[in-house]
Amino acid sequence: MTTFLITGASGFFGNSLLQALQKSKANGRFICLYNSQKNEINDPRFTWVKANLLDPSTHREVMKKFHPTYCVHLAWHVPPQNFWHAPENLEWLQASIHLFKEFCEAGGKVFMGAGSLAEYDWSSGILDEETTPLIPRSLYGQCKKSLYEILKVIRDTNYQSTTLLWPRIGYFFGQNEPPQKLISKVINRIKTGGALNLVSKDMKRPYAHVKYLGESLAYVLLNQQEDLAFNLSASHSYTLEEIIKFVGNIFDASPQNIVYDSYHTRSLTPEPLVLSVHTDLLRKALGNPIADTFFEDLQEMAQSSTRVS
């Protein structure tokens, strides 16, 4: 039986992947690693295992017990806004390298990491897989870039039969995202009339619902036979002003307490107002781009917050 090992399975991205794998009817068993809280899935293919991945001994124990053929490594230190330069990035870099080696030693065949658009140089405002240099401006981005490069060297030197998949993940939102993330904060503050400090109203980013992330990860995992490093992102972008006005109309509220140009990111260099993410490799792998249903998904998320409250 084919075994899939998924780290960070109970996280925002991990949950979206599990939902997509359930729908895919993929044959095999899924070993879902979590640290503090697990999600309940009514499916006998999914087994939850509590594991501290910062403890190297855990890696060998898990591989010896389950012998996974596939590994999707989503776990990392990512508290919103506080992870960019956190020293924990270095711990996760080291732990991830060790996890990969143990996976390969146990006969693993396909390893999918979780890269980031933060690996790129953003100065041009264009993130192209073929031409944009990888020059991170944060410790988080540097650790992700370094992890991919180190894994490639390890694989090429010792484990040539292992396929390495590396999605560089972009901007995703959804109902179960951390409340400190932008879309959740915008909905909550406009709904309650609270104050919110933001960057420029003309800041434009390619947002997509997290369901598309899970579907894309699952499809690439199950169908990609060769190495692939690719941008996992929407292609269509929206300004903060468009988002604020749309959410305001949903609640019939005037966002008077939204203050633009009053928030400064923790990036070491200024971010471009408009960020264009090229997704040619994703389109080729999927056969089509991520669907542009941003406003429909945003409306559903906003209305769901009202029903919950």
Secondary structure, 3 states (H helix, E strand, C coil): CCEEEEECCCCHHHHHHHHHHHHHCCCCEEEEEECCCCCCCCCCCEEEEECCCCCHHHHHHHHHHHCCCEEEECCCCCCCCCCCCCCHHHHHHHHHHHHHHHHHHCCCCEEECCEEHHHCCCCCCEECCCCCCCCCCCHHHHHHHHHHHHHHHHHHHHCCCCEEEEEEECEEECCCCCCCCHHHHHHHHHHHCCCEECCCCCCEECEEEHHHHHHHHHHHHHHCCCCEEEEECCCCCEEHHHHHHHHHHHCCCCCCCEECCCCCCCCCCCCCCECEECCHHHHHHHCCCCCCCHHHHHHHHHHHHHHHC
